[in-house]
Each structure stands twice: as structure tokens, then as C-alpha cells.
Amino acid sequence: MKQLIEDIAKALVDVPDEVSVKTLEGEQTTVLELKVAPGDLGKVIGKQGRTARSIRTILGAAGMKLNRRFTLEILE
Amino acid sequence: MSSKYSVATTGPKIEEFLRNLLACAGFDVSFTIEPGDTSNPDFETPDLTVKFSGEDVELLLANRAELLLSLELVTQEMLRMHSDDHSRISFDANDYRALRIEELRLSALAAAERVKATGSPFRFNPMNSRERRVIHIALRNEHEVRSESTGSGPQRGVIVYPAGMPSLPESAAALARFERRGGRRR
């Protein structure tokens, strides 16, 4: 899942080298913390948050296949 | 409208991005990239169509194709497409797009009939810009009603008015929706 988020984010941003994803394993949920260059925040969030919402939908569906909940936090 | 995106130029970029994404996500689907489906030229004439098939197509189409449309959007963003151009690339599975257009077109006509009969505006559930466009185009030749988009962001939706009726302010337009559901005013 970390790879999934990292690859999507790298494809969207201008500075792929500054993309990093940290995994925090909880009991029920795995939290993925996505960090991008400050100038690229808009690229992963999108207009009215549309891009972020789409990434979360993809992550949610992928998690469903693994029977595990994943949430995406985009760090500002 | 001339084609900006072709299977030859844009296809490989989409192919590489999607193949990796689908593998990472574990979605059991395959896809083909084809010249746009122009069977509905009044409504949509995409340059490219990406068609999915396989075991997980139902997952892609669940909740009004939420996952299919999410994959479409991140692909469009990956290609750095301007949002005005988004309708040039269309993701599809099991003819969802054509069926959805037909569903929207019939809903638009039913709404128009109702507005003509009652003289009251009718507000659709929120929908994305491509779907709103289908409603507007479907009502283009209706002279007794007019349609307009209202609300913002994910709440933006179409409202159908009797032709002569001025637009309701945004707050009242939201109430028109509430009344339609038969709920009580708070």
C-alpha cells in the first residue's frame, strides 16, 4: 500500500524525489502519511480536494481486498 | 473538435501508470486503450477510451463507478490535463458510460415533465461536471423549462426551472432539494 501511494504521488508531483510515505500500523487501521514538497501539495490535493478524494477511494478499495482499513493523511 | 490525445502518443503513458497502479492495489482487472467511443456524439466524444474487464470490474463500478472515476481522475492528473480537457479521456467498463448517459438523459426528460406539470423547480442530486453537462444537453430543446447548475464543489448539482422562473438564491435552491425529499423544514 505504501508503494501504491508513493507511486501515485510521484506521478502527480513536480518533485518526485521529495515524496515520502510513512506507515503507522494501528490495531484496526493502517495510517499512511504522505509528505510532498510544499509546492506540490496542490497537486496531490487537487481542486476542492478531488485528487485526494480519488486517491483515498483507490486506497480504500485496495484495502477492502485485504480486509484492512487504510487511511491517508496528507501532511502539510 | 480535433484530437489532442491518441493511442500512439498518450497510450503508453497511461499503460505504464495504470499497469503499475493496478498491480500495487491488487485490483484483478485488465484494460485496453482504444480510440474514443463516439456512439453518443451529442453527449461525449472522447479522444481515448480505456476499457476495463475482469474479475474486479464490479468493484470499479460500485457506488456509481466511484473507483473507475477515481482511477480516471488520477490518470488525467498524471497526464497534467487541464480540467476543461478531462472529457477527452474516458474510462469505461461494461458500457457503464453509455448506460449512465442514457439514465441521465431519461431522468432529465422526466424532471422536465414534472416541472412543466407542477410549475415548481426540481433539483437533482449532486453530480460531477460531465454528468451535469449531460442533463443540460438533454434539455437543450425543451422550451418550457431551463436548467442551471447550483452549489459548489462536490455538492454542485443541476436544478430545472420553468422557463420564466428566476433562479432561486443558493440557500433556497438547497431547500428545494429538501422539499423534494419530502422532509420537514427545520
Interface residues (C-beta under 8 A of the other chain):
Chain A: M1 Q3 L4 D7 I8 A11 L12 K43 G46 K47 Q48 R50 T51 R53 S54 I55 T57 I58 A61 A62 M64 K65 L66
Chain B: F17 N20 L21 C24 A25 G26 F27 D56 L59 E66 L67 L69 S70 L71 L73 V74 E77 M78 S83 S152 G153 P154
